[in-house]
Amino acid sequence: MPAFAAIAVPRRHSMNILDAVSLLLAVGLFIYLLVALLRADRN
């Protein structure tokens, strides 16, 4: 995942649990919205 790696590189040394959780939530929300849009396009 080069895109996520590029985002994480500048804060690699200061990455903590909160940063990881917020990143996972952002990615999960993005995927959820993407799937919802794809389902709406099909129907």
PyMOL commands that place a pseudoatom at each C-alpha (Angstrom):
pseudoatom trace, name=CA, resn=MET, resi=1, chain=A, elem=C, hetatm=0, pos=[0.000, 0.000, 0.000]
pseudoatom trace, name=CA, resn=PRO, resi=2, chain=A, elem=C, hetatm=0, pos=[2.289, 2.801, -1.188]
pseudoatom trace, name=CA, resn=ALA, resi=3, chain=A, elem=C, hetatm=0, pos=[-0.281, 5.560, -0.641]
pseudoatom trace, name=CA, resn=PHE, resi=4, chain=A, elem=C, hetatm=0, pos=[-0.729, 4.751, 3.056]
pseudoatom trace, name=CA, resn=ALA, resi=5, chain=A, elem=C, hetatm=0, pos=[3.036, 4.246, 3.447]
pseudoatom trace, name=CA, resn=ALA, resi=6, chain=A, elem=C, hetatm=0, pos=[3.676, 7.721, 2.040]
pseudoatom trace, name=CA, resn=ILE, resi=7, chain=A, elem=C, hetatm=0, pos=[1.254, 9.207, 4.584]
pseudoatom trace, name=CA, resn=ALA, resi=8, chain=A, elem=C, hetatm=0, pos=[2.823, 7.306, 7.489]
pseudoatom trace, name=CA, resn=VAL, resi=9, chain=A, elem=C, hetatm=0, pos=[6.485, 8.018, 6.665]
pseudoatom trace, name=CA, resn=PRO, resi=10, chain=A, elem=C, hetatm=0, pos=[6.722, 11.622, 7.982]
pseudoatom trace, name=CA, resn=ARG, resi=11, chain=A, elem=C, hetatm=0, pos=[5.245, 10.590, 11.362]
pseudoatom trace, name=CA, resn=ARG, resi=12, chain=A, elem=C, hetatm=0, pos=[6.950, 7.209, 11.557]
pseudoatom trace, name=CA, resn=HIS, resi=13, chain=A, elem=C, hetatm=0, pos=[8.867, 8.068, 14.721]
pseudoatom trace, name=CA, resn=SER, resi=14, chain=A, elem=C, hetatm=0, pos=[5.870, 9.610, 16.507]
pseudoatom trace, name=CA, resn=MET, resi=15, chain=A, elem=C, hetatm=0, pos=[3.295, 6.995, 15.481]
pseudoatom trace, name=CA, resn=ASN, resi=16, chain=A, elem=C, hetatm=0, pos=[1.272, 5.811, 18.447]
pseudoatom trace, name=CA, resn=ILE, resi=17, chain=A, elem=C, hetatm=0, pos=[-1.928, 3.869, 19.087]
pseudoatom trace, name=CA, resn=LEU, resi=18, chain=A, elem=C, hetatm=0, pos=[-4.161, 6.914, 18.565]
pseudoatom trace, name=CA, resn=ASP, resi=19, chain=A, elem=C, hetatm=0, pos=[-2.597, 7.654, 15.173]
pseudoatom trace, name=CA, resn=ALA, resi=20, chain=A, elem=C, hetatm=0, pos=[-3.036, 4.035, 14.081]
pseudoatom trace, name=CA, resn=VAL, resi=21, chain=A, elem=C, hetatm=0, pos=[-6.670, 3.947, 15.244]
pseudoatom trace, name=CA, resn=SER, resi=22, chain=A, elem=C, hetatm=0, pos=[-7.527, 7.235, 13.528]
pseudoatom trace, name=CA, resn=LEU, resi=23, chain=A, elem=C, hetatm=0, pos=[-5.861, 6.027, 10.324]
pseudoatom trace, name=CA, resn=LEU, resi=24, chain=A, elem=C, hetatm=0, pos=[-7.803, 2.759, 10.416]
pseudoatom trace, name=CA, resn=LEU, resi=25, chain=A, elem=C, hetatm=0, pos=[-11.063, 4.625, 11.051]
pseudoatom trace, name=CA, resn=ALA, resi=26, chain=A, elem=C, hetatm=0, pos=[-10.397, 6.990, 8.141]
pseudoatom trace, name=CA, resn=VAL, resi=27, chain=A, elem=C, hetatm=0, pos=[-9.576, 4.113, 5.773]
pseudoatom trace, name=CA, resn=GLY, resi=28, chain=A, elem=C, hetatm=0, pos=[-12.569, 2.090, 6.967]
pseudoatom trace, name=CA, resn=LEU, resi=29, chain=A, elem=C, hetatm=0, pos=[-14.922, 5.045, 6.496]
pseudoatom trace, name=CA, resn=PHE, resi=30, chain=A, elem=C, hetatm=0, pos=[-13.515, 5.682, 3.012]
pseudoatom trace, name=CA, resn=ILE, resi=31, chain=A, elem=C, hetatm=0, pos=[-14.024, 2.041, 2.005]
pseudoatom trace, name=CA, resn=TYR, resi=32, chain=A, elem=C, hetatm=0, pos=[-17.542, 2.063, 3.497]
pseudoatom trace, name=CA, resn=LEU, resi=33, chain=A, elem=C, hetatm=0, pos=[-18.509, 5.156, 1.497]
pseudoatom trace, name=CA, resn=LEU, resi=34, chain=A, elem=C, hetatm=0, pos=[-16.915, 3.732, -1.650]
pseudoatom trace, name=CA, resn=VAL, resi=35, chain=A, elem=C, hetatm=0, pos=[-18.888, 0.481, -1.329]
pseudoatom trace, name=CA, resn=ALA, resi=36, chain=A, elem=C, hetatm=0, pos=[-22.094, 2.437, -0.641]
pseudoatom trace, name=CA, resn=LEU, resi=37, chain=A, elem=C, hetatm=0, pos=[-21.561, 4.517, -3.794]
pseudoatom trace, name=CA, resn=LEU, resi=38, chain=A, elem=C, hetatm=0, pos=[-20.851, 1.409, -5.870]
pseudoatom trace, name=CA, resn=ARG, resi=39, chain=A, elem=C, hetatm=0, pos=[-24.032, -0.261, -4.576]
pseudoatom trace, name=CA, resn=ALA, resi=40, chain=A, elem=C, hetatm=0, pos=[-26.038, 2.884, -5.363]
pseudoatom trace, name=CA, resn=ASP, resi=41, chain=A, elem=C, hetatm=0, pos=[-24.663, 2.909, -8.918]
pseudoatom trace, name=CA, resn=ARG, resi=42, chain=A, elem=C, hetatm=0, pos=[-25.668, -0.726, -9.440]
pseudoatom trace, name=CA, resn=ASN, resi=43, chain=A, elem=C, hetatm=0, pos=[-29.243, -0.169, -8.237]
for i in range(1, 43): cmd.bond("trace and resi %d" % i, "trace and resi %d" % (i + 1))
show_as sticks, trace
zoom trace
